[in-house]
Amino acid sequence: MSDNQPLDVLIAVYLIPDLAQKDFDAYTKLAADGDIVTDGVAVVLKDPDGEVHVQETGDHLGRKGAKAGAGVGLVIGLFAPPLLAATAVGAAVGGLTGKFARHRARAGIGDKLDDALPRGTAGIIAIHEHDAADAVAGALANAIRTSIARIDKASAAELKEGLEKASAGLAG
């Protein structure tokens, strides 16, 4: 598997949060069953003021509610770098937000994904191998709209390494 292999950074938009949760469950089942390779997934709510709140996360093995590790941190950081510092691994990751912002700008992720999730809606943010796009689309059947951006495996690995180092720093 090449470091240039594309990963899809996906946002699925839902008007009804319960439908987002249902599709999240379907997505994490695909990961748990080994049907897709994912770096992480999160259900988020964007309130009427435009603030994003993480409702639930899942890791690369499809485990729900898993501690926010590097994969979940990558998902959150590519969507909203400032949210990463507050949600994923605490203040130690604050220095990484600029690196996430640069990757977002270089890949065109920022504008595409920030605009995809309107105020007052729920969404699923996920990173998965591009080859799994059809299976993921089937799992996210209740989404009213999806938006996809791409990042290469090498960039994802670099960001996850930074997250892991920041997390290790928290452990002492």
C-alpha positions in Angstrom: 0.0 0.0 0.0 1.5 3.3 -1.2 1.9 6.4 0.9 0.3 8.2 -2.0 -2.8 6.1 -1.8 -5.8 8.5 -1.3 -7.9 8.5 1.9 -11.4 10.0 1.8 -12.2 12.6 4.4 -16.0 12.5 4.4 -18.8 14.4 6.0 -22.3 13.1 5.8 -25.0 15.6 6.8 -28.2 14.7 8.7 -31.2 16.8 9.6 -32.1 14.2 12.3 -29.4 13.3 14.8 -30.9 9.8 15.4 -30.4 9.0 11.8 -26.7 10.1 12.1 -26.4 7.8 15.1 -27.9 4.9 13.1 -25.5 5.4 10.2 -22.6 5.8 12.6 -23.5 2.4 14.1 -23.6 0.9 10.5 -20.2 2.4 9.7 -18.5 1.2 12.9 -19.9 -2.3 12.2 -18.3 -2.3 8.8 -15.0 -1.4 10.5 -15.4 -4.0 13.2 -16.2 -6.7 10.7 -13.1 -5.8 8.6 -15.1 -4.7 5.6 -13.6 -1.3 5.5 -10.3 0.3 6.6 -10.9 3.5 8.6 -8.8 5.8 10.6 -11.7 6.9 12.7 -15.1 8.3 12.8 -17.1 10.8 14.8 -20.7 11.9 15.1 -20.9 15.6 15.6 -23.6 18.2 16.2 -23.3 21.7 14.8 -25.4 24.0 17.0 -27.4 27.1 15.8 -24.4 29.3 16.8 -22.1 27.2 14.5 -20.2 25.5 17.2 -19.4 21.8 16.7 -19.8 19.3 19.5 -18.5 15.7 19.3 -21.3 13.3 20.3 -19.5 10.0 19.9 -16.4 8.6 18.4 -15.2 5.3 16.9 -11.7 4.0 16.3 -10.0 2.2 13.5 -11.4 -1.1 14.8 -15.0 0.1 15.0 -15.0 0.4 18.7 -17.5 3.1 19.8 -16.7 5.5 22.5 -13.1 4.6 22.4 -10.7 7.1 23.9 -9.8 9.7 21.3 -6.7 8.2 19.9 -4.6 9.3 16.9 -7.2 8.2 14.3 -10.1 10.0 16.0 -7.9 13.0 16.6 -7.1 13.0 12.9 -10.8 13.0 12.0 -11.6 15.9 14.4 -8.4 17.8 13.6 -9.0 17.9 9.9 -12.5 19.1 10.4 -11.9 21.7 13.1 -8.3 22.0 14.4 -9.2 24.1 17.4 -11.8 21.5 18.4 -9.0 18.9 18.5 -7.2 20.7 21.3 -10.3 20.9 23.4 -11.7 17.4 22.6 -9.2 14.8 21.5 -6.1 14.9 23.6 -6.0 18.2 25.6 -3.8 21.2 25.6 -0.6 19.2 24.7 -1.9 19.0 21.1 -2.3 22.8 20.8 0.9 23.1 18.8 -0.4 20.7 16.2 -3.3 22.8 15.2 -1.2 24.9 12.8 0.0 21.8 11.1 -3.6 20.6 10.7 -4.5 23.9 9.3 -1.7 23.8 6.7 -2.8 20.2 5.6 -6.4 21.4 5.4 -5.5 24.3 3.2 -3.1 22.3 1.0 -5.7 19.6 0.4 -8.6 22.0 0.1 -10.4 20.3 3.0 -11.2 23.3 5.1 -13.6 25.2 2.9 -15.2 22.0 1.5 -15.9 20.4 4.9 -16.7 23.4 7.0 -19.4 24.5 4.5 -20.8 20.9 4.2 -22.2 20.9 7.8 -24.8 23.6 8.2 -25.8 25.1 11.5 -28.4 23.1 13.5 -27.5 19.7 11.8 -25.7 16.5 12.7 -23.0 14.9 10.8 -20.6 12.0 10.6 -17.0 12.8 9.9 -14.9 9.8 8.8 -11.6 9.0 7.2 -11.5 5.8 5.2 -9.5 4.3 2.3 -10.9 5.5 -1.0 -11.5 1.9 -2.2 -14.2 1.5 0.4 -16.3 4.4 -0.9 -19.2 2.2 -2.1 -19.4 0.3 1.2 -19.3 3.5 3.1 -22.0 5.1 0.9 -24.2 2.1 1.7 -23.7 2.4 5.4 -24.5 6.1 5.4 -27.8 5.7 3.6 -29.7 8.3 5.7 -27.4 11.2 4.9 -29.1 14.0 3.0 -25.7 15.1 1.5 -22.1 14.0 1.6 -18.9 15.9 0.9 -15.6 14.3 0.3 -12.0 15.6 0.3 -8.8 13.7 -0.1 -5.6 13.4 1.9 -2.8 11.0 1.1 -1.7 8.3 3.6 1.7 9.9 4.2 0.1 13.2 5.4 -2.3 11.3 7.6 0.5 9.2 9.1 2.5 12.4 9.8 -0.4 14.0 11.6 -1.2 10.9 13.6 2.4 10.6 14.7 2.3 14.2 16.0 -1.0 13.3 17.9 0.6 10.2 19.4 3.6 12.2 20.6 1.3 14.8 22.1 -0.8 12.1 23.8 2.4 10.5 25.2 3.4 13.8 26.7 0.1 13.9 28.6 0.8 10.5 30.1 4.0 11.9 31.6 
